[in-house]
Amino acid sequence: MATLTIRNLDEGTKAQLRIQAARHGRSMEEEARTILREAIEASQPSAATKQGLGSRIHAHFAPFGGVELELPQRSSQPTPAQFGAEP
């Protein structure tokens, strides 16, 4: 675990931190850790809001409309690759 020292913290902020920590039943140090952790997590996109590349591309171009492509019928079935045998 790392140690962090906060210098020049004004007395009003320190007093408010002490009061908030007491309300939550934590030490001032634990309250400061919680506040920092929540602030960092709030600034990071959550897994639920993260989109993959394809979804982001789709969202970017969706306002322009879509394109319907006709897919041709297959004329033959695909065959598996033959490894080690000469064609």
VENGIUR-V429626 format. One record per residue. N is the residue number from 1. PSI is psi in degrees with one decimal (NA if undefined). Layout:
BEGIN
n:N psi:PSI
n:N psi:PSI
END
This chain:
BEGIN
n:1 psi:142.0
n:2 psi:158.4
n:3 psi:138.1
n:4 psi:128.8
n:5 psi:129.5
n:6 psi:113.5
n:7 psi:159.2
n:8 psi:34.8
n:9 psi:122.4
n:10 psi:155.3
n:11 psi:-34.6
n:12 psi:-43.9
n:13 psi:-41.8
n:14 psi:-41.8
n:15 psi:-42.3
n:16 psi:-38.0
n:17 psi:-42.0
n:18 psi:-43.5
n:19 psi:-45.6
n:20 psi:-40.2
n:21 psi:-42.6
n:22 psi:-39.7
n:23 psi:-35.7
n:24 psi:-1.0
n:25 psi:34.3
n:26 psi:165.9
n:27 psi:163.5
n:28 psi:-38.3
n:29 psi:-44.9
n:30 psi:-37.2
n:31 psi:-43.1
n:32 psi:-41.3
n:33 psi:-43.0
n:34 psi:-44.9
n:35 psi:-45.8
n:36 psi:-44.6
n:37 psi:-46.2
n:38 psi:-35.9
n:39 psi:-40.8
n:40 psi:-44.6
n:41 psi:-35.5
n:42 psi:-27.9
n:43 psi:-10.2
n:44 psi:138.3
n:45 psi:138.1
n:46 psi:165.7
n:47 psi:-31.5
n:48 psi:-30.8
n:49 psi:-10.8
n:50 psi:137.4
n:51 psi:149.0
n:52 psi:171.8
n:53 psi:-45.6
n:54 psi:-41.4
n:55 psi:-39.1
n:56 psi:-40.1
n:57 psi:-45.2
n:58 psi:-46.3
n:59 psi:-34.8
n:60 psi:-41.2
n:61 psi:-7.1
n:62 psi:-37.5
n:63 psi:-19.1
n:64 psi:-4.9
n:65 psi:173.7
n:66 psi:176.8
n:67 psi:130.1
n:68 psi:121.0
n:69 psi:139.5
n:70 psi:126.3
n:71 psi:129.7
n:72 psi:151.6
n:73 psi:145.6
n:74 psi:135.9
n:75 psi:-17.7
n:76 psi:159.6
n:77 psi:144.5
n:78 psi:148.4
n:79 psi:144.0
n:80 psi:153.0
n:81 psi:144.3
n:82 psi:112.4
n:83 psi:137.7
n:84 psi:-8.5
n:85 psi:142.6
n:86 psi:141.4
n:87 psi:NA
END
